[in-house]
Amino acid sequence: MAEAIPPITLPPVDGAEQEKSWLKTTLHQWLDREFLPEAINETIAERAAQIYMRQRLEGENDLGSLVIAIVTEMQAFDFSESFYSEFAIANAVSDLILDSLGIDRCCGAS
């Protein structure tokens, strides 16, 4: 039987504005590279970074829980002007964070 991948716990927030700014900028760049640069990409990145940072400041450090929070809250976002969905955004945030921590996205290994 395969072993479960352990949860990924982020370190406590140290410099909330810097972390939020990094995520917004990095996600915006990813969105522009992945399909087409669109004006809505900045708005999407801003909203995802707000959700992420609010969750972090409320004490959520589990990456899986952060992804679920982003999916849940981004469901209210109007994606009609975008190629993306709440799932694509939450997965991209997760991938970007894992990359920044040097964690292999494939199997959860360092």
N, C-alpha and C positions, 0 to 999 in steps of 0.2 A: 504494500500500500504506500502511496506517495505521502511524503510528509508535508504538512501545511507550511506555507511561507509565514514566518512570524510577522506580526504587525510592525509597521515602521513608525517610530515615535520621533518627532522632530524635537530639537532642543528648544527650550523656552525662548520666547521672543526677546531679542536684544536689539533694539533699534527698530521699532514698529514702522515708522515712516520709511526708513531705508528698505526694509523688507517688502513693504507694499509697493514702493516705487520700482524696486527690482522686478517684482512679479509683473506689474503692469507693463513695464517696458519690454521685458523678455517675452511675455505672452503676446503683446502687440506685434513684435517682430516675427514671432512664430506664425501668427495668423496671416500676416502679410506675405510670408515666404511660402506657406503651405498651399494657398490657392492664389488669390489675387489681392493686391492691396486695395482695401475698401475703407471708406470713411467710418463705417460702422465698427470696424475692428478695434478702433481706439475706445469706443464706448463699451464694447464687450470686454476688453481687457481691463478697463477701469472698474466695471461692475464686478467682475470675477475677483479682482484684487481687493475690492471693498469687502466682499463676502468672506474671502480667505482671511483677511486681517481681522475682521470683527470676530470671527470664530477663534482665531489664535489669541486675541486679547481676552476672550472669554475663557481661555484655558484649554482649548482643544489643541492637542499636539499629535493626535493619531492621524496619519495621512489618509487612511481609508475613510475615517469619519469626516475629514475635511473635504474629500472628493464627494461624498454623499451630500454634504451640506451645499456644495457648489451646484451639484445637479439639481437638488431640490429647489434652491432659491433662484437658479437661472431658468427654471420652468416658467416663471412669470415674465421673463425677458422676451421681447418681440424679435425673433430671429428671421423675420420675413425678408429682410434686406441682406441676408448673409447666407453663406454656404454651410455654416456651422449649426450645431445644436448644443444644448446644455451638456450632453454626454461628451461631445468632442472637446468642449472647453474644459470640463472637469478632468478628463483624461490628459489633456495637454498640460494643465497645471501640475498634475501628478508627475508626468514625465519630466517637466522642467525642474521640479523640485528634486526628484531622484537624480537627475543629471547633475544638479548643483551640489548634491551630497556625495557624488561619486558612486552611486548605487546602480548596479546593472538592472535595467528595467525588465529584462527578460525573465530573470529568475529570482530577483530580490537579493542577489549576492553583491558583496562589496568588491 
